[in-house]
Amino acid sequence: MTAFEIRPMTLDDVDAVGEMTAAGGFHDRRDFFRRSLAMSSCRPVMAVAAGKPIGTGLATIHGAVGWIGIMFVTPELRRQGIGRALTEAVCDILEEAGCRSLVLVATDLGRPLYEQLGFQETSRYHMHPGEPLDAAPVPPAGTSLRQITSADLGAIAALDRLATGEDRRPLIEANAGGGWLLEGSDSAADLRGYLMPTHRGNGGLIAPRPEDALCLIDLHRHLIPRDGRAWAGLPAENEPGRQLLAGRGSPEWRSFPRMTRGPEPEWRPDTIWGQFSHALG
């Protein structure tokens, strides 16, 4: 049994952590953890043995809802209780911060542990890839697209809260640069939806109307590199949206379980079309 400790991650740890996750087949997470450490809502932790990182976890506080993500243990040290200890530490952080609902997106590897810790599948995220588009989309009649400014953040956070049941203002502020919104042409206060592209083709995307969501998805496809893909992630409850995407030549690639411990947030999954990441929601 390997002796280890769990402690908060710092910026000084990020390079070693990135090397560890890359060597373990979990991508180089340096940029992700640097961004997480800069957000007031994020609490990254790490498992350490003999002075070296051997595992990671991330607690993200969205008001009364907490997200668990980036749960990783270096492959040669798995099945020694390290993953369980990391997960329990992240849950403790969230519950001490006042989170009543804990949410995560599970892998096949992690799911048995999460079930042991009281998490249950409550939905699924269905992933639909989109190939790059050369031309920008034409907005629906009576709407216009523009880039997000700091003056928009309050309205975006309010729309996001109705959709997710979460207070994601720090996450929104951290990703607003390069983001876009769709608004009604008759009123600057008529926010119809937003898109905030993130890494590896992901992006937060909320839109109550399907036609607006499709416009923002096509904008995302226009903005990505020519050799990339834009990912739409729709909860299972957004079945009409999934059918729309499949009918437009974007069939489902995979789906991942959304698991919850505690009460399910009061959310509007039919208005959700993309995630910042599966670690953050």
C-alpha positions as CSV (number, residue, x, y, z in Angstrom):
1,M,0.0,0.0,0.0
2,T,1.4,3.4,-1.0
3,A,1.5,6.0,1.7
4,F,0.0,9.3,0.4
5,E,-1.5,12.6,1.5
6,I,-4.2,14.8,-0.1
7,R,-3.7,18.5,-0.1
8,P,-4.7,21.6,-2.1
9,M,-3.0,22.2,-5.4
10,T,-1.0,25.3,-6.0
11,L,0.4,27.0,-9.0
12,D,3.8,25.6,-8.1
13,D,2.4,22.1,-8.5
14,V,0.9,22.6,-12.0
15,D,3.9,21.6,-14.1
16,A,4.4,18.3,-12.2
17,V,0.7,17.6,-12.3
18,G,0.5,18.1,-16.0
19,E,3.5,15.8,-16.6
20,M,1.8,13.2,-14.4
21,T,-1.6,13.4,-16.2
22,A,0.0,13.3,-19.6
23,A,2.1,10.3,-18.7
24,G,-1.1,8.5,-17.5
25,G,-3.0,9.1,-20.7
26,F,-5.2,11.9,-19.3
27,H,-3.9,14.7,-21.4
28,D,-1.6,17.5,-20.2
29,R,-3.8,19.4,-17.8
30,R,-1.5,22.3,-17.0
31,D,-3.6,25.0,-18.8
32,F,-6.8,23.6,-17.2
33,F,-5.5,23.7,-13.7
34,R,-4.0,27.2,-14.1
35,R,-7.4,28.5,-15.2
36,S,-9.1,26.6,-12.4
37,L,-6.7,28.1,-9.8
38,A,-7.6,31.5,-11.1
39,M,-11.3,31.0,-10.5
40,S,-12.7,31.8,-7.0
41,S,-15.2,28.9,-7.3
42,C,-12.7,26.2,-8.0
43,R,-10.7,24.1,-5.4
44,P,-8.2,21.7,-7.1
45,V,-6.7,19.0,-4.9
46,M,-4.0,16.5,-5.4
47,A,-2.7,13.2,-3.9
48,V,1.0,13.2,-3.2
49,A,3.4,10.3,-2.5
50,A,7.1,10.7,-1.8
51,G,6.8,14.3,-2.8
52,K,5.3,13.6,-6.2
53,P,1.8,14.0,-7.5
54,I,-0.1,10.7,-8.0
55,G,-3.7,11.9,-8.4
56,T,-6.0,14.9,-8.9
57,G,-9.5,16.1,-8.1
58,L,-11.4,19.3,-8.5
59,A,-14.3,20.8,-6.5
60,T,-16.2,23.6,-8.2
61,I,-18.8,25.6,-6.2
62,H,-21.8,26.8,-8.1
63,G,-23.9,28.1,-5.3
64,A,-25.9,25.3,-3.7
65,V,-24.6,22.9,-6.5
66,G,-21.1,21.5,-6.4
67,W,-19.3,19.8,-9.3
68,I,-16.7,17.0,-9.0
69,G,-14.2,16.7,-11.8
70,I,-10.7,15.7,-13.0
71,M,-10.7,12.7,-10.8
72,F,-7.5,10.9,-11.8
73,V,-5.0,8.5,-10.3
74,T,-1.8,7.5,-12.0
75,P,-2.5,4.0,-13.5
76,E,0.1,2.0,-11.6
77,L,-1.3,3.1,-8.3
78,R,-5.0,2.5,-8.8
79,R,-7.1,0.2,-6.6
80,Q,-5.3,1.3,-3.4
81,G,-8.0,3.7,-2.1
82,I,-6.4,6.8,-3.6
83,G,-9.3,7.6,-5.9
84,R,-11.8,7.1,-3.1
85,A,-9.9,9.4,-0.8
86,L,-9.6,12.1,-3.4
87,T,-13.4,11.9,-4.2
88,E,-14.3,12.0,-0.5
89,A,-12.0,15.0,-0.1
90,V,-13.7,16.9,-2.9
91,C,-17.1,16.0,-1.6
92,D,-16.1,17.3,1.8
93,I,-14.9,20.6,0.3
94,L,-18.2,21.1,-1.5
95,E,-20.4,20.2,1.4
96,E,-18.5,22.5,3.8
97,A,-19.0,25.3,1.2
98,G,-22.8,24.8,1.5
99,C,-23.4,22.7,-1.6
100,R,-26.5,20.5,-1.1
101,S,-26.4,18.8,-4.5
102,L,-23.2,17.2,-5.8
103,V,-23.0,16.5,-9.5
104,L,-20.4,14.8,-11.7
105,V,-20.1,13.2,-15.2
106,A,-18.9,9.6,-14.7
107,T,-16.5,7.4,-16.8
108,D,-17.0,3.7,-16.8
109,L,-13.9,3.4,-14.6
110,G,-15.1,5.8,-12.0
111,R,-18.8,4.9,-11.9
112,P,-18.7,2.0,-9.4
113,L,-16.9,4.1,-6.9
114,Y,-19.4,7.0,-7.3
115,E,-22.2,4.6,-6.8
116,Q,-20.6,3.3,-3.6
117,L,-20.5,6.9,-2.4
118,G,-24.2,7.4,-2.9
119,F,-24.3,9.0,-6.4
120,Q,-27.1,7.9,-8.8
121,E,-27.5,8.5,-12.5
122,T,-30.1,11.2,-13.1
123,S,-29.5,12.1,-16.7
124,R,-27.0,11.6,-19.6
125,Y,-25.1,14.1,-21.7
126,H,-25.3,13.1,-25.4
127,M,-22.4,14.4,-27.5
128,H,-22.8,15.4,-31.1
129,P,-19.8,16.5,-33.1
130,G,-20.0,19.3,-35.7
131,E,-17.5,19.8,-38.5
132,P,-16.1,23.2,-39.3
133,L,-18.2,25.7,-41.3
134,D,-16.6,28.2,-43.6
135,A,-19.5,30.7,-43.4
136,A,-20.9,32.3,-40.3
137,P,-24.6,31.5,-39.7
138,V,-27.4,33.9,-40.5
139,P,-29.2,34.7,-37.2
140,P,-33.0,33.9,-37.0
141,A,-35.3,36.7,-38.1
142,G,-35.5,39.4,-35.5
143,T,-32.2,38.5,-33.8
144,S,-28.5,39.5,-34.1
145,L,-25.2,38.1,-33.0
146,R,-22.5,40.0,-31.2
147,Q,-19.5,39.4,-28.9
148,I,-20.0,39.5,-25.2
149,T,-19.0,42.5,-23.2
150,S,-18.7,42.9,-19.4
151,A,-22.1,44.7,-19.4
152,D,-23.7,41.5,-20.5
153,L,-22.5,39.3,-17.7
154,G,-25.4,39.8,-15.3
155,A,-28.0,38.9,-17.9
156,I,-26.0,35.9,-19.0
157,A,-25.7,34.7,-15.4
158,A,-29.4,35.0,-14.9
159,L,-30.3,33.1,-18.0
160,D,-27.7,30.5,-17.1
161,R,-29.1,30.1,-13.6
162,L,-32.6,29.4,-15.0
163,A,-31.1,26.7,-17.3
164,T,-28.8,25.0,-14.9
165,G,-30.2,25.7,-11.4
166,E,-26.6,26.8,-10.5
167,D,-24.8,30.0,-9.8
168,R,-22.0,29.9,-12.3
169,R,-21.1,33.5,-12.4
170,P,-17.3,33.0,-11.8
171,L,-17.2,30.3,-14.5
172,I,-19.0,32.7,-16.9
173,E,-16.8,35.6,-16.1
174,A,-13.7,33.4,-16.7
175,N,-14.8,32.3,-20.1
176,A,-16.6,35.4,-21.4
177,G,-13.7,36.6,-23.5
178,G,-14.3,35.4,-27.0
179,G,-17.9,34.5,-26.2
180,W,-21.0,35.5,-28.2
181,L,-24.6,36.2,-27.5
182,L,-27.8,36.2,-29.6
183,E,-30.3,38.9,-28.8
184,G,-33.5,40.2,-30.1
185,S,-33.1,43.1,-32.4
186,D,-35.9,45.1,-30.8
187,S,-34.4,45.2,-27.4
188,A,-30.9,45.0,-26.0
189,A,-32.3,43.3,-22.9
190,D,-33.8,40.4,-25.0
191,L,-31.1,37.8,-24.5
192,R,-31.9,34.7,-26.5
193,G,-28.8,32.6,-25.8
194,Y,-25.1,32.6,-25.4
195,L,-22.0,30.6,-26.6
196,M,-18.7,30.5,-24.8
197,P,-16.2,28.3,-26.6
198,T,-13.6,26.6,-24.4
199,H,-10.9,24.0,-25.0
200,R,-10.9,21.0,-27.3
201,G,-14.1,22.1,-29.1
202,N,-16.2,22.3,-26.0
203,G,-18.3,25.3,-25.0
204,G,-21.0,26.5,-22.7
205,L,-24.2,27.0,-24.8
206,I,-27.6,27.9,-23.4
207,A,-30.6,28.8,-25.5
208,P,-34.3,28.3,-24.7
209,R,-35.4,28.3,-28.4
210,P,-34.1,25.5,-30.7
211,E,-33.7,27.7,-33.7
212,D,-31.4,30.0,-31.6
213,A,-29.4,27.1,-30.3
214,L,-28.8,25.8,-33.8
215,C,-27.6,29.3,-34.9
216,L,-25.1,29.3,-32.0
217,I,-24.0,25.8,-32.7
218,D,-23.2,26.8,-36.3
219,L,-21.4,29.8,-35.0
220,H,-19.2,27.5,-32.9
221,R,-18.5,25.4,-35.9
222,H,-17.5,28.5,-37.8
223,L,-15.1,29.6,-35.0
224,I,-13.2,26.4,-34.5
225,P,-9.9,25.6,-36.3
226,R,-10.3,24.0,-39.7
227,D,-8.9,20.7,-38.4
228,G,-11.1,20.7,-35.3
229,R,-14.6,19.8,-34.2
230,A,-17.3,21.7,-32.2
231,W,-19.1,19.5,-29.6
232,A,-22.7,19.9,-28.7
233,G,-23.6,18.3,-25.4
234,L,-27.3,17.8,-24.8
235,P,-28.9,16.3,-21.7
236,A,-31.2,13.3,-22.3
237,E,-34.2,15.5,-21.6
238,N,-33.4,17.6,-24.7
239,E,-34.6,14.9,-27.0
240,P,-36.1,17.3,-29.6
241,G,-32.7,19.0,-29.9
242,R,-30.9,15.6,-30.3
243,Q,-33.3,14.7,-33.1
244,L,-32.7,18.1,-34.8
245,L,-28.9,17.6,-34.7
246,A,-29.1,14.1,-36.0
247,G,-31.4,15.3,-38.8
248,R,-28.7,18.0,-39.8
249,G,-26.0,15.4,-40.2
250,S,-24.6,15.4,-36.7
251,P,-25.4,12.0,-35.2
252,E,-24.6,11.2,-31.6
253,W,-21.0,10.0,-30.9
254,R,-21.3,8.9,-27.3
255,S,-23.2,9.6,-24.1
256,F,-22.0,10.0,-20.5
257,P,-23.9,9.6,-17.3
258,R,-24.7,12.6,-15.1
259,M,-24.7,11.4,-11.5
260,T,-26.1,13.3,-8.5
261,R,-25.9,13.0,-4.8
262,G,-28.5,14.9,-2.9
263,P,-31.5,16.7,-4.5
264,E,-31.5,17.2,-8.2
265,P,-31.2,20.9,-9.0
266,E,-34.2,22.7,-10.4
267,W,-32.9,23.0,-13.9
268,R,-34.1,23.3,-17.5
269,P,-32.1,20.7,-19.4
270,D,-34.1,21.3,-22.6
271,T,-32.3,24.7,-22.8
272,I,-28.8,23.3,-22.5
273,W,-26.8,22.5,-25.7
274,G,-23.2,22.5,-24.6
275,Q,-20.9,22.3,-21.5
276,F,-17.8,24.2,-20.6
277,S,-16.4,20.8,-19.8
278,H,-17.5,17.6,-18.1
279,A,-15.5,18.7,-15.1
280,L,-17.2,22.0,-14.6
281,G,-20.7,21.6,-16.2
